[in-house]
Amino acid sequence: MDTATLVIAILAVIAVWAAFRAAHRARWERARLDAEGELAEGEVLDVWPEGTAYRVRYRFTPKGAAEPLVRTEMGACLQVLVPERGEKVSVRYDPNDPKNRARLLRADEAA
């Protein structure tokens, strides 16, 4: 194996490891938010397709906040599950960091 091939193989292993670690951390963060987060009602402000996914902009007001927060999420999901503009939705957020740690809940998760 020449040096260039070895370098490419090492970089590929590092890239796979980094992707695995990022996916694991995202699952862990979501599980933590689901277990410890607060619920709030939100409203969908806008929805638009982006490639094979959708972006959803929504607002919600965390408990005790004077002003609502606006967030945008992207998700690869079936079009039938994408909320419509003006739709009321449930949001789960971290009460210690609602601006950066919140997510829309699907209708079957909100119960």
RAGIFEN-V51460 format. One line per field, one symbol per residue. ss: DSSP state (H for helix, E for strand, L for the rest). psi: psi as a letter, one per 20 degrees, with the letter a starting at -180 (. if undefined). burial: + if it has 24 or more other C-alpha atoms within 12 Angstrom, else -. A space follows every 10 residues. Layout:
ss->???
psi->???
burial->???
This chain:
ss->LLHHHHHHHH HHHHHHHHHH HHHHHHHHHH HHHHHHLEEE EEEEEEEEEE LLEEEEEEEE LLLLLLLLEE EEEEELLLHH HLLLLLLEEE EEELLLLLLL LEEELLLLLL L
psi->prgggggggg hggggggggg gggggggggg ggghhirqqq prpphqpqqn cjrqppprqq oqpiqhqqqp qpqpqorqhh ipqqpipprq ppqohilhhi nqqqqrhihi .
burial->---------- ---------- ---------- --+---++++ +++++-+--- ---+++++++ ++------++ +++-+----- -++-----++ ++++---+-- +++++----- -
